[in-house]
Amino acid sequence: MTLTGSIDTIVAVATPPGQGGVAIVRLSGPESRAVLRRLFRPTRPDFKDFRPSTLHHGHVLDAAGVILDEVLAVFMPGPGSFTGEDTAEIHCHGGLALPGAVLAECCRQGARPARRGEFSYRAWRNGRLDLTQAEAVAEAIAAPTRAAAQLAQVKLSGVLGRRVAALRAELEELKAQLCLAVDFPEEDVDCLPPDRLAEVVERGLAALDALLAGVERTRAWREGALAVLRGRVNAGKSSLLNALAGRERAIVTDIPGTTRDWLEELLDLDGLPVRLVDTAGLRRTESPVERAGLERAGELAREADLVLFVVGGDAPLSDEERQAADELSAERTLVVVNKDDLPRVEPWPGTELADRFEVAAVSARTGAGLEALAARLRERLAASTPEPEPDTVAPNLRQAEALRRARAELAELAVDAAGGLPYDLLGVRLDAACAILAEITGEIAAQDVLEAIFNRFCIGK
């Protein structure tokens, strides 16, 4: 849907659909108070008007004057509200019917249904948030763990936007000095010594590097570390996925090759989000579907932060397993010997692989060893990506791509300056870097970029 600059009054249910004690219907726009007045009947006889930011008890009435629900209503005047506009909320009972009925009555009284992300879009448009903060709202809502939520809260506080804005301001000042040197060359004033230019550019590169370092350092905590289950058919990979997930996520049968594609389950291992992926089992096959699944399994294993190489403790290693083990890195592999509730075969696969890999024995069927495996899985993954400090700034993919482009412009500027290029040509690089930084905070933003960002939001936010 297209986001516009209109100033009409919008309405949406701001809470998730489904059974619940309370639902919130939110209005924003110049007619918010008027819409609320027309459908709200207070229970207090001395009620005269809505006191700002105060909950008032009463009922919502339909067009015929029939009570729809007992509610609490609040009015929040702009520009101090989230959107910067007059805003109202109706706290009604949850479920499907009542919030929908209140929403419909708000529309009948003059509001229109909000589009995806339109409340946050208005907050950005009205200067209540910069674009990094608006994106942080969506990231906080989607955060899979507390650590990810904390990273979003840091950006929501405006830290990233302020650091980008400060860098841009310094570059804009540098650009002004370049212009002065170009426009008044006859003046006997050294407007911008080359060493001063190099110093500012170097400081800008260091600031960008510091921001970009947070991208990879926090990737696992924002998106989830990738752990891939690899192994032969019927080694118990799907059973292990179900056991670690605590639910029947994958189909488990005695028929070999049940998993043709790959399945992903998100785990929360003491605050660390882990994307645990079950892949097609190793075996020779003529099936093009299974071959495609095996190829994708190999790709995922190469991308993984950690491979859980699952073997059965009730059978010797097969040739396919030995070949697959030879292709794995010891630094990124944890061997899991499953079916440890059964008699161990000789030679036991764990013994054969222990000279190259760390080995853990478990039983997905009984649960033996699973708690220790989960703890070790977290330790291995967290060792390469330690938990971020509470004030860590973590740019998202869009922001990181822009930071890399801005860095490339500054790096080229440094090369050009060292090569003695005229200041007017150097100014072109500075213009580009400043414009890219303005994209991050939204001071310069193409409509298609805004659409892509805000259309990822839920309707009520």
ZAFINU-937853 format. One line per 10 residues: for each residue y negated, z, x negated of N, C-alpha, C. Coordinates in steps of 0.05 Angstrom, whole numbers, plus 5000, padded with zeros to 4 digits. Example, Ala and Ser with C-alpha at 12.3 -4.5 7.8 and 13.67 -1.06 7.14 Angstrom:
<rs>
5114:5156:4736:5090:5156:4754:5066:5156:4736  5045:5142:4743:5021:5143:4727:4999:5157:4742 .
</rs>
This chain:
<rs>
5024:5000:4983:5000:5000:5000:4975:5000:4983  4954:4987:4992:4929:4985:4977:4912:5010:4981  4903:5021:4959:4885:5044:4960:4856:5032:4960  4839:5043:4977:4812:5032:4979:4792:5054:4975  4767:5046:4975:4745:5066:4972:4734:5076:4998  4749:5073:5020:4739:5081:5046:4736:5111:5048  4718:5120:5066:4713:5149:5068:4720:5158:5096  4741:5146:5108:4750:5156:5134:4767:5181:5130  4776:5192:5152:4791:5217:5151:4821:5211:5152  4836:5222:5133:4865:5217:5131:4880:5242:5137 .
4906:5238:5145:4923:5261:5152:4951:5255:5143  4966:5276:5135:4994:5273:5128:5007:5300:5129  5034:5300:5132:5049:5324:5129:5053:5328:5099  5043:5350:5089:5043:5355:5060:5068:5369:5050  5086:5377:5068:5110:5391:5060:5134:5372:5064  5156:5377:5050:5179:5359:5053:5191:5359:5082  5202:5337:5091:5214:5336:5117:5240:5352:5118  5248:5361:5142:5273:5376:5145:5268:5403:5156  5290:5418:5159:5288:5445:5170:5274:5464:5151  5255:5480:5163:5241:5499:5146:5224:5517:5164 .
5215:5539:5153:5200:5558:5168:5172:5548:5174  5159:5535:5154:5131:5527:5156:5128:5498:5146  5111:5483:5160:5103:5457:5151:5072:5456:5151  5061:5441:5132:5032:5439:5130:5023:5410:5136  5005:5408:5155:4993:5382:5161:4965:5382:5149  4959:5363:5131:4934:5364:5116:4916:5341:5124  4890:5347:5127:4869:5328:5134:4849:5327:5111  4837:5304:5105:4816:5302:5086:4797:5280:5094  4771:5285:5094:4751:5266:5102:4729:5278:5119  4708:5263:5125:4685:5274:5138:4690:5285:5166 .
4711:5276:5180:4717:5286:5207:4738:5308:5208  4745:5319:5185:4767:5339:5184:4761:5363:5202  4736:5374:5200:4730:5397:5217:4729:5389:5246  4718:5366:5252:4716:5357:5280:4743:5353:5293  4762:5340:5278:4789:5337:5288:4802:5364:5293  4799:5382:5274:4811:5409:5277:4799:5423:5302  4773:5421:5305:4761:5434:5328:4772:5424:5355  4777:5398:5356:4785:5386:5381:4814:5393:5389  4831:5400:5370:4859:5405:5378:4867:5435:5374  4849:5451:5363:4856:5479:5357:4844:5498:5378 .
4860:5516:5389:4850:5537:5407:4855:5564:5393  4833:5578:5386:4837:5604:5372:4847:5625:5391  4860:5645:5380:4870:5668:5396:4849:5691:5397  4831:5691:5378:4810:5712:5377:4788:5705:5397  4781:5722:5415:4760:5716:5434:4732:5713:5421  4728:5726:5398:4702:5725:5384:4700:5702:5364  4720:5684:5364:4719:5661:5345:4696:5643:5353  4680:5636:5333:4657:5618:5337:4661:5592:5322  4670:5594:5297:4674:5570:5281:4692:5578:5257  4701:5557:5243:4719:5562:5220:4704:5573:5196 .
4711:5597:5187:4699:5607:5162:4714:5593:5139  4699:5583:5120:4711:5568:5098:4733:5583:5084  4755:5569:5079:4778:5580:5064:4790:5605:5076  4788:5607:5102:4800:5630:5117:4820:5621:5137  4843:5633:5138:4864:5625:5157:4857:5637:5185  4858:5620:5205:4852:5628:5233:4877:5624:5250  4884:5644:5266:4908:5642:5283:4901:5629:5309  4919:5612:5319:4914:5600:5345:4936:5581:5353  4930:5561:5370:4950:5542:5379:4939:5514:5377  4957:5495:5372:4949:5466:5373:4957:5456:5401 .
4937:5442:5413:4942:5431:5440:4944:5401:5439  4960:5390:5458:4962:5361:5459:4940:5350:5478  4940:5324:5484:4919:5311:5499:4917:5323:5527  4939:5333:5538:4939:5344:5565:4932:5374:5565  4926:5385:5542:4920:5413:5540:4945:5431:5539  4968:5419:5534:4993:5434:5532:4996:5444:5503  5005:5469:5500:5009:5480:5473:5032:5466:5459  5026:5455:5435:5046:5443:5419:5060:5464:5401  5043:5482:5389:5055:5501:5371:5035:5523:5365  5045:5546:5358:5029:5568:5347:5024:5563:5318 .
5000:5564:5308:4993:5555:5281:4973:5574:5268  4970:5570:5242:4948:5580:5226:4932:5556:5216  4906:5557:5218:4889:5534:5211:4868:5543:5191  4861:5526:5172:4841:5533:5152:4824:5508:5147  4798:5513:5143:4779:5491:5136:4767:5497:5108  4767:5476:5091:4757:5479:5064:4735:5457:5059  4710:5465:5058:4689:5445:5056:4688:5432:5028  4680:5406:5027:4675:5394:5001:4648:5403:4991  4643:5399:4965:4660:5386:4945:4680:5405:4931  4683:5429:4941:4700:5448:4928:4729:5447:4934 .
4737:5428:4951:4765:5425:4958:4780:5408:4938  4807:5406:4941:4823:5390:4922:4813:5361:4921  4807:5349:4943:4799:5321:4943:4769:5318:4938  4754:5340:4940:4725:5337:4938:4712:5331:4964  4728:5328:4985:4718:5323:5012:4723:5347:5030  4711:5346:5054:4719:5366:5074:4749:5363:5079  4763:5386:5078:4792:5386:5081:4800:5407:5101  4821:5402:5116:4832:5421:5135:4863:5421:5133  4875:5444:5138:4904:5446:5139:4913:5461:5164  4934:5451:5176:4947:5465:5198:4975:5473:5190 .
4979:5499:5190:5005:5510:5182:5021:5515:5208  5039:5497:5214:5055:5499:5238:5084:5506:5231  5102:5508:5251:5130:5513:5245:5142:5487:5234  5163:5491:5217:5175:5468:5205:5195:5454:5223  5210:5436:5210:5229:5419:5225:5219:5391:5226  5229:5375:5245:5221:5347:5247:5201:5343:5270  5207:5355:5293:5191:5349:5317:5163:5360:5316  5160:5386:5309:5133:5398:5311:5113:5387:5291  5120:5384:5265:5100:5372:5247:5093:5344:5255  5113:5329:5265:5107:5301:5274:5088:5301:5298 .
5092:5320:5316:5075:5321:5340:5046:5329:5332  5043:5348:5314:5016:5356:5305:5003:5332:5290  5018:5319:5274:5008:5295:5260:4998:5274:5279  5014:5268:5299:5007:5248:5320:4982:5257:5334  4979:5282:5340:4955:5292:5354:4930:5289:5337  4933:5294:5311:4910:5290:5292:4902:5261:5292  4921:5243:5293:4915:5214:5293:4901:5207:5320  4910:5219:5342:4898:5213:5368:4869:5223:5368  4863:5243:5352:4836:5254:5352:4818:5240:5331  4828:5219:5318:4811:5203:5301:4818:5200:5272 .
4838:5215:5262:4847:5212:5235:4867:5188:5233  4871:5179:5209:4892:5158:5205:4913:5168:5185  4937:5158:5186:4958:5167:5167:4950:5160:5138  4954:5179:5121:4948:5175:5093:4969:5157:5080  4961:5144:5059:4979:5128:5043:4990:5145:5020  5009:5134:5006:5021:5149:4984:4999:5156:4963  4998:5181:4955:4980:5190:4934:4951:5189:4942  4944:5185:4967:4916:5181:4974:4900:5207:4971  4911:5230:4975:4896:5255:4971:4889:5258:4942  4908:5253:4924:4902:5255:4895:4884:5232:4886 .
4887:5209:4898:4869:5187:4892:4840:5194:4898  4836:5207:4921:4809:5215:4929:4799:5237:4910  4816:5255:4901:4808:5275:4882:4798:5262:4856  4812:5241:4847:4804:5226:4823:4778:5211:4829  4777:5197:4851:4753:5181:4858:4728:5198:4860  4731:5223:4870:4709:5241:4873:4703:5258:4849  4717:5253:4827:4711:5268:4802:4723:5295:4800  4741:5302:4819:4754:5328:4817:4776:5329:4796  4788:5306:4790:4809:5303:4770:4803:5278:4754  4810:5278:4728:4811:5253:4714:4840:5241:4718 .
4844:5217:4708:4870:5204:4714:4893:5219:4701  4889:5231:4678:4912:5246:4666:4919:5270:4683  4900:5283:4696:4905:5306:4713:4919:5297:4739  4910:5274:4750:4922:5263:4774:4952:5257:4769  4958:5245:4746:4986:5239:4739:5001:5265:4735  4988:5286:4725:5001:5311:4720:5010:5324:4746  4995:5319:4768:5003:5330:4794:5030:5319:4802  5034:5293:4799:5060:5281:4805:5082:5291:4786  5075:5294:4761:5094:5304:4741:5103:5333:4747  5084:5349:4756:5091:5377:4763:5109:5378:4787 .
5104:5361:4807:5122:5360:4830:5150:5351:4823  5152:5331:4805:5178:5320:4798:5192:5335:4775  5179:5355:4764:5190:5369:4740:5218:5380:4746  5238:5373:4729:5265:5382:4734:5270:5411:4726  5254:5422:4707:5258:5449:4697:5231:5462:4694  5232:5488:4688:5207:5503:4684:5192:5493:4660  5206:5486:4638:5193:5475:4614:5177:5450:4621  5190:5432:4636:5176:5407:4644:5152:5413:4661  5155:5433:4679:5132:5440:4696:5109:5451:4679  5115:5466:4658:5095:5477:4641:5080:5455:4626 .
5095:5435:4617:5082:5412:4604:5063:5398:4623  5071:5395:4648:5053:5383:4668:5029:5400:4673  5032:5427:4673:5010:5445:4678:4989:5443:4656  4998:5439:4631:4979:5436:4609:4961:5412:4614  4973:5390:4622:4957:5366:4627:4940:5370:4652  4950:5384:4672:4935:5389:4696:4910:5405:4691  4911:5422:4670:4887:5438:4662:4866:5420:4650  4872:5395:4643:4852:5377:4632:4851:5375:4602  4871:5388:4588:4870:5388:4559:4872:5359:4548  4891:5344:4558:4894:5316:4547:4869:5300:4552 .
4858:5302:4577:4834:5286:4583:4811:5294:4566  4808:5320:4560:4786:5329:4543:4789:5320:4514  4813:5320:4504:4818:5311:4477:4813:5281:4474  4822:5266:4494:4817:5237:4493:4787:5231:4496  4774:5246:4514:4745:5242:4518:4729:5249:4493  4737:5270:4479:4723:5278:4454:4727:5257:4433  4751:5246:4430:4755:5225:4411:4739:5200:4418  4739:5194:4443:4723:5170:4451:4693:5174:4446  4683:5199:4451:4655:5204:4446:4648:5201:4417  4666:5210:4399:4661:5207:4370:4661:5177:4363 .
4679:5162:4374:4680:5133:4368:4656:5119:4380  4647:5127:4403:4623:5115:4415:4598:5121:4397  4597:5145:4386:4575:5151:4368:4577:5134:4343  4601:5129:4333:4605:5112:4310:4596:5083:4317  4603:5075:4341:4595:5048:4349:4564:5045:4351  4551:5067:4360:4521:5066:4361:4510:5063:4333  4522:5077:4314:4512:5075:4286:4517:5047:4275  4540:5035:4282:4545:5008:4273:4524:4989:4285  4517:4992:4310:4497:4975:4323:4470:4979:4310  4463:5003:4302:4438:5008:4289:4437:4994:4262 .
4459:4995:4248:4460:4981:4222:4458:4951:4225  4469:4941:4246:4468:4912:4251:4440:4903:4261  4429:4919:4279:4404:4911:4292:4379:4915:4275  4381:4933:4256:4357:4938:4239:4365:4936:4209  4375:4913:4201:4384:4911:4173:4361:4912:4153  4336:4905:4162:4313:4905:4144:4303:4933:4137  4312:4954:4154:4303:4981:4149:4316:4991:4123  4300:5005:4108:4310:5016:4083:4324:5043:4088  4343:5042:4106:4358:5066:4114:4388:5060:4114  4402:5076:4101:4431:5072:4100:4442:5084:4126 .
4443:5068:4148:4450:5079:4174:4478:5090:4176  4496:5076:4162:4524:5084:4163:4538:5078:4137  4539:5097:4119:4552:5092:4093:4582:5085:4098  4594:5068:4082:4622:5061:4086:4641:5085:4085  4634:5105:4068:4652:5128:4066:4651:5144:4092  4628:5145:4105:4625:5159:4131:4642:5144:4152  4640:5117:4152:4656:5101:4171:4686:5107:4167  4695:5106:4142:4723:5111:4136:4732:5139:4145  4714:5158:4141:4721:5186:4148:4725:5189:4178  4707:5177:4194:4710:5179:4223:4735:5165:4233 .
4740:5141:4222:4764:5126:4230:4789:5141:4223  4789:5153:4199:4813:5168:4191:4818:5192:4209  4796:5205:4217:4798:5228:4235:4808:5219:4262  4800:5196:4271:4809:5186:4297:4839:5179:4296  4848:5168:4274:4876:5161:4271:4893:5187:4271  4883:5208:4257:4898:5233:4256:4899:5246:4284  4877:5244:4300:4878:5255:4327:4897:5240:4345  4899:5214:4342:4918:5198:4358:4946:5204:4349  4951:5207:4323:4978:5214:4314:4987:5241:4324  4968:5260:4326:4976:5286:4336:4984:5285:4365 .
4969:5269:4381:4976:5265:4409:5003:5251:4413  5007:5230:4397:5032:5215:4399:5056:5231:4390  5052:5250:4371:5074:5266:4362:5086:5282:4385  5070:5289:4405:5079:5305:4427:5097:5289:4446  5096:5262:4444:5112:5245:4462:5142:5249:4456  5150:5244:4432:5178:5246:4425:5187:5275:4423  5169:5293:4414:5176:5321:4411:5183:5334:4438  5172:5323:4459:5177:5335:4486:5194:5318:4504  5203:5295:4494:5217:5276:4512:5240:5289:4526  5257:5303:4512:5281:5316:4524:5273:5336:4546 .
5251:5350:4541:5243:5371:4560:5229:5359:4585  5218:5335:4582:5204:5322:4604:5224:5304:4620  5240:5289:4606:5257:5269:4619:5287:5277:4620  5294:5295:4603:5322:5304:4601:5335:5291:4577  5349:5308:4561:5364:5297:4538:5388:5282:4549  5397:5262:4535:5419:5245:4544:5445:5252:4530  5464:5262:4546:5491:5269:4536:5511:5251:4550  5527:5236:4534:5545:5216:4545:5574:5224:4541  5590:5224:4562:5618:5229:4561:5633:5203:4553  5647:5204:4531:5661:5181:4521:5690:5189:4517 .
5709:5171:4522:5737:5177:4517:5755:5158:4533  5781:5161:4529:5800:5143:4541:5803:5150:4571  5815:5131:4586:5820:5136:4614:5839:5161:4617  5833:5176:4638:5849:5200:4645:5848:5222:4624  5827:5222:4607:5824:5244:4588:5811:5268:4602  5800:5262:4626:5788:5284:4641:5757:5284:4640  5745:5260:4634:5716:5259:4632:5703:5265:4659  5713:5253:4681:5702:5257:4707:5706:5286:4716  5729:5297:4710:5734:5326:4717:5715:5344:4702  5709:5337:4677:5690:5352:4661:5662:5350:4672 .
5654:5326:4680:5628:5323:4693:5626:5340:4718  5646:5339:4735:5645:5356:4759:5644:5386:4753  5660:5394:4732:5661:5422:4725:5634:5432:4715  5621:5416:4698:5595:5424:4687:5573:5423:4708  5575:5403:4726:5556:5401:4747:5559:5421:4769  5584:5432:4771:5589:5451:4792:5593:5439:4820  5599:5413:4821:5604:5400:4846:5620:5374:4841  5632:5364:4863:5648:5340:4860:5631:5315:4860  5619:5310:4836:5601:5287:4833:5617:5261:4829  5638:5262:4813:5654:5238:4807:5681:5240:4821 .
5692:5217:4828:5719:5215:4841:5740:5220:4819  5758:5238:4824:5779:5244:4804:5806:5238:4817  5822:5220:4804:5849:5214:4814:5867:5211:4789  5893:5208:4795:5912:5203:4773:5913:5173:4765  5898:5157:4780:5898:5128:4775:5880:5123:4751  5890:5110:4729:5872:5105:4706:5849:5087:4713  5826:5092:4701:5803:5074:4704:5788:5077:4730  5788:5101:4741:5773:5106:4766:5744:5100:4763  5732:5108:4740:5704:5103:4735:5701:5076:4722  5689:5057:4737:5684:5030:4726:5656:5028:4715 .
5637:5040:4730:5609:5039:4722:5603:5065:4708  5579:5075:4710:5572:5101:4698:5558:5118:4719  5562:5144:4718:5551:5163:4736:5534:5183:4720  5511:5190:4732:5493:5209:4718:5488:5233:4735  5488:5256:4723:5483:5282:4736:5463:5297:4719  5442:5308:4732:5422:5324:4717:5430:5353:4717  5433:5364:4693:5440:5393:4690:5415:5408:4680  5413:5433:4687:5393:5451:4676:5407:5471:4659  5406:5467:4633:5420:5485:4614:5399:5505:4603  5395:5527:4617:5377:5548:4609:5349:5536:4604 .
5339:5519:4622:5313:5508:4620:5312:5480:4607  5333:5472:4594:5333:5445:4582:5346:5426:4601  5331:5405:4611:5344:5386:4628:5362:5367:4612  5386:5363:4622:5405:5346:4608:5416:5325:4627  5414:5300:4620:5425:5278:4636:5453:5273:4626  5473:5284:4641:5501:5281:4633:5512:5256:4646  5522:5238:4630:5531:5212:4640:5561:5208:4635  5576:5202:4656:5604:5196:4655:5607:5165:4653  5623:5156:4634:5625:5127:4630:5654:5117:4633  5657:5091:4634:5684:5079:4637:5702:5087:4614 .
5727:5093:4620:5746:5102:4600:5756:5079:4582  5761:5087:4557:5770:5068:4537:5798:5058:4543  5802:5032:4544:5828:5020:4546:5826:4990:4545  5847:4976:4538:5847:4947:4538:5849:4938:4567  5833:4918:4573:5833:4908:4601:5825:4879:4602  5834:4866:4622:5827:4838:4628:5806:4836:4650  5800:4858:4662:5782:4858:4685:5753:4855:4675  5738:4835:4685:5710:4832:4676:5693:4855:4684  5700:4868:4707:5685:4891:4716:5688:4914:4696  5713:4920:4689:5718:4941:4670:5706:4935:4643 .
5708:4910:4634:5696:4903:4608:5666:4907:4608  5653:4900:4630:5624:4905:4632:5618:4935:4631  5635:4951:4644:5632:4979:4644:5635:4991:4616  5655:4981:4601:5660:4990:4574:5637:4983:4555  5626:4959:4559:5603:4950:4543:5579:4969:4548  5574:4975:4573:5552:4992:4580:5557:5021:4569  5582:5029:4569:5589:5056:4559:5582:5057:4529  5588:5035:4515:5582:5034:4486:5552:5035:4481  5536:5021:4498:5507:5021:4496:5496:5050:4500  5506:5063:4521:5497:5090:4527:5503:5109:4504 .
5527:5106:4493:5535:5123:4470:5516:5120:4447  5507:5095:4442:5489:5090:4420:5461:5101:4426  5454:5103:4451:5427:5113:4459:5427:5144:4461  5451:5156:4463:5453:5184:4470:5442:5203:4448  5431:5225:4457:5423:5247:4439:5449:5261:4429  5469:5261:4446:5495:5273:4438:5517:5260:4454  5539:5253:4440:5563:5242:4453:5584:5264:4455  5593:5269:4480:5616:5286:4483:5641:5269:4483  5655:5269:4461:5679:5252:4459:5703:5267:4469  5712:5260:4493:5732:5275:4508:5760:5263:4502 .
5777:5281:4493:5805:5273:4488:5823:5293:4503  5847:5285:4510:5866:5303:4523:5882:5318:4503  5885:5344:4507:5901:5360:4488:5931:5358:4493  5938:5343:4514:5967:5340:4521:5979:5314:4511  5964:5299:4494:5975:5274:4484:5963:5268:4457  5978:5255:4438:5966:5248:4412:5944:5228:4416  5927:5226:4395:5906:5206:4396:5917:5178:4397  5905:5161:4413:5913:5133:4415:5898:5117:4394  5906:5092:4390:5892:5074:4372:5863:5069:4382  5859:5066:4408:5832:5062:4419:5815:5086:4413 .
5826:5111:4415:5810:5135:4410:5803:5137:4380  5821:5130:4363:5815:5131:4334:5793:5111:4327  5796:5087:4339:5776:5066:4333:5748:5075:4344  5748:5087:4368:5723:5096:4380:5711:5119:4363  5728:5137:4353:5718:5159:4337:5706:5149:4311  5717:5128:4299:5706:5117:4274:5678:5106:4278  5671:5099:4303:5645:5087:4308:5624:5108:4315  5632:5134:4316:5614:5155:4324:5602:5169:4300  5578:5179:4304:5564:5195:4283:5571:5224:4287  5578:5238:4265:5584:5266:4267:5560:5283:4276 .
5536:5274:4268:5512:5288:4275:5506:5287:4305  5516:5266:4318:5510:5263:4347:5535:5264:4364  5556:5277:4354:5581:5278:4369:5592:5306:4370  5602:5313:4393:5617:5338:4398:5643:5331:4411  5665:5336:4397:5692:5329:4408:5700:5351:4428  5708:5343:4451:5717:5362:4472:5746:5356:4478  5763:5375:4471:5792:5372:4476:5797:5385:4504  5802:5368:4523:5806:5377:4551:5835:5383:4556  5840:5394:4579:5868:5401:4588:5880:5423:4571  5864:5442:4562:5874:5462:4544:5891:5483:4559 .
5893:5479:4585:5911:5497:4601:5940:5487:4599  5944:5462:4588:5971:5451:4585:5981:5456:4557  6008:5455:4553:6018:5459:4526:6006:5438:4507  5999:5448:4483:5986:5430:4464:6007:5412:4450  6001:5387:4448:6018:5368:4435:6014:5370:4405  6035:5362:4390:6033:5361:4361:6035:5332:4352  6017:5321:4335:5993:5335:4324:5972:5337:4346  5959:5360:4346:5938:5365:4366:5913:5349:4359  5902:5334:4378:5879:5317:4372:5856:5332:4360  5852:5358:4368:5830:5373:4357:5833:5377:4327 .
5857:5382:4318:5862:5386:4290:5856:5360:4274  5865:5337:4285:5861:5312:4272:5831:5304:4269  5815:5313:4289:5787:5305:4288:5768:5326:4276  5779:5350:4271:5762:5372:4262:5751:5368:4234  5762:5350:4218:5752:5345:4191:5726:5330:4192  5720:5316:4215:5695:5300:4217:5676:5311:4238  5686:5323:4259:5669:5331:4281:5673:5360:4288  5652:5371:4302:5655:5397:4314:5673:5394:4339  5691:5413:4343:5711:5410:4364:5709:5435:4383  5710:5429:4409:5711:5451:4429:5734:5445:4448 .
5750:5466:4454:5773:5463:4472:5766:5475:4499  5771:5460:4520:5765:5469:4548:5787:5461:4567  5785:5472:4591:5801:5463:4613:5783:5458:4636  5778:5433:4643:5761:5427:4666:5773:5437:4692  5800:5439:4692:5814:5447:4717:5811:5477:4722  5814:5494:4701:5813:5523:4704:5785:5534:4698  5769:5519:4683:5742:5529:4676:5742:5543:4649  5765:5545:4636:5766:5559:4610:5750:5543:4589  5733:5557:4575:5717:5545:4554:5692:5531:4563  5688:5528:4589:5665:5512:4599:5638:5526:4593 .
5637:5552:4596:5612:5566:4591:5604:5564:4561  5624:5567:4543:5618:5564:4515:5610:5535:4508  5623:5515:4522:5616:5487:4517:5587:5482:4526  5579:5492:4549:5552:5488:4559:5532:5500:4540  5538:5524:4530:5519:5537:4511:5517:5521:4485  5540:5511:4476:5539:5495:4451:5525:5468:4455  5529:5456:4478:5516:5431:4485:5486:5435:4484  5476:5457:4496:5448:5463:4495:5438:5467:4467  5453:5482:4451:5445:5488:4423:5442:5462:4407  5462:5445:4410:5461:5420:4395:5438:5403:4403 .
5433:5401:4429:5411:5384:4438:5383:5396:4431  5381:5422:4434:5355:5435:4429:5349:5437:4400  5369:5434:4382:5365:5436:4354:5346:5413:4344  5350:5390:4356:5333:5367:4348:5307:5365:4363  5305:5379:4386:5281:5379:4402:5275:5408:4411  5263:5424:4394:5258:5452:4401:5240:5454:4426  5243:5477:4440:5227:5480:4464:5197:5480:4457  5181:5464:4473:5153:5462:4466:5138:5488:4469  5117:5491:4453:5099:5514:4456:5085:5512:4483  5076:5534:4494:5063:5534:4520:5039:5516:4523 .
5025:5511:4500:5001:5494:4501:5005:5466:4491  5030:5457:4489:5036:5430:4479:5026:5409:4498  5013:5388:4487:5004:5366:4502:5024:5343:4500  5034:5334:4523:5056:5314:4523:5047:5290:4539  5036:5269:4527:5029:5245:4542:5053:5232:4554  5049:5220:4578:5071:5205:4591:5073:5177:4579  5091:5161:4590:5095:5134:4578:5070:5116:4580  5056:5117:4602:5032:5100:4605:5011:5109:4584  5007:5136:4583:4987:5146:4565:4995:5141:4536  5020:5144:4529:5029:5139:4502:5026:5110:4494 .
5031:5092:4512:5027:5063:4506:4998:5057:4500  4980:5069:4516:4952:5065:4511:4943:5078:4484  4953:5102:4478:4947:5114:4453:4956:5097:4429  4979:5085:4432:4989:5068:4410:4971:5043:4407  4962:5032:4429:4944:5009:4427:4917:5016:4414  4907:5040:4422:4882:5049:4410:4885:5054:4380  4908:5065:4373:4913:5070:4345:4915:5044:4329  4928:5024:4341:4930:4998:4327:4902:4986:4322  4884:4989:4341:4857:4979:4338:4843:4994:4315  4845:5020:4314:4833:5036:4292:4845:5030:4265 .
4871:5026:4265:4885:5019:4239:4875:4992:4229  4872:4973:4247:4861:4947:4239:4832:4949:4230  4817:4966:4243:4789:4970:4236:4788:4982:4207  4805:5000:4201:4805:5012:4174:4811:4990:4153  4830:4973:4159:4836:4951:4141:4813:4932:4138  4800:4925:4161:4777:4907:4160:4754:4919:4145  4749:4945:4149:4727:4958:4135:4732:4958:4105  4757:4964:4097:4763:4964:4069:4760:4936:4056  4764:4916:4073:4761:4888:4064:4733:4878:4064  4714:4895:4072:4686:4888:4071:4676:4871:4094 .
4689:4871:4117:4680:4855:4140:4653:4866:4149  4636:4848:4160:4610:4857:4170:4613:4877:4193  4592:4894:4196:4593:4915:4216:4595:4904:4244  4583:4881:4249:4584:4871:4277:4612:4864:4285  4628:4854:4266:4656:4848:4272:4673:4874:4275  4666:4894:4259:4680:4920:4262:4675:4932:4289  4651:4927:4300:4645:4937:4326:4663:4927:4348  4674:4904:4345:4693:4893:4365:4717:4910:4367  4728:4919:4344:4751:4937:4343:4745:4964:4357  4721:4974:4351:4713:4999:4363:4710:4997:4393 .
4699:4975:4402:4696:4970:4431:4724:4971:4444  4743:4957:4432:4770:4956:4443:4783:4984:4444  4780:4999:4422:4792:5026:4421:4780:5044:4442  4753:5043:4446:4740:5060:4465:4748:5052:4494  4751:5026:4499:4759:5017:4526:4787:5026:4532  4805:5026:4513:4833:5034:4517:4833:5064:4523  4818:5080:4508:4817:5109:4513:4806:5115:4541  4787:5099:4550:4776:5102:4577:4797:5096:4598  4816:5079:4592:4838:5073:4611:4855:5098:4616  4858:5114:4595:4875:5138:4597:4864:5158:4617 .
4838:5163:4615:4825:5182:4633:4816:5171:4659  4817:5144:4661:4810:5131:4687:4781:5124:4689  4765:5127:4668:4737:5118:4669:4736:5088:4671  4755:5075:4659:4759:5046:4664:4788:5043:4673  4792:5032:4697:4819:5030:4708:4821:5006:4726  4840:4989:4720:4844:4966:4737:4858:4975:4763  4853:4960:4785:4864:4968:4811:4894:4968:4811  4906:4949:4797:4936:4948:4797:4947:4972:4782  4933:4982:4762:4942:5006:4748:4941:5030:4766  4918:5033:4781:4915:5055:4800:4937:5054:4821 .
4943:5030:4831:4963:5027:4852:4990:5036:4841  4997:5028:4816:5023:5036:4805:5025:5066:4801  5003:5079:4794:5003:5108:4789:5006:5123:4816  4987:5117:4835:4986:5134:4859:5008:5127:4879  5019:5103:4878:5041:5096:4896:5067:5111:4889  5068:5124:4866:5092:5140:4859:5090:5168:4871  5067:5175:4883:5064:5201:4895:5078:5202:4922  5082:5226:4932:5092:5229:4959:5068:5225:4978  5074:5222:5004:5053:5215:5023:5032:5238:5025  5040:5263:5025:5022:5285:5030:5007:5294:5006 .
5010:5280:4983:4996:5289:4959:4979:5266:4947 .
</rs>
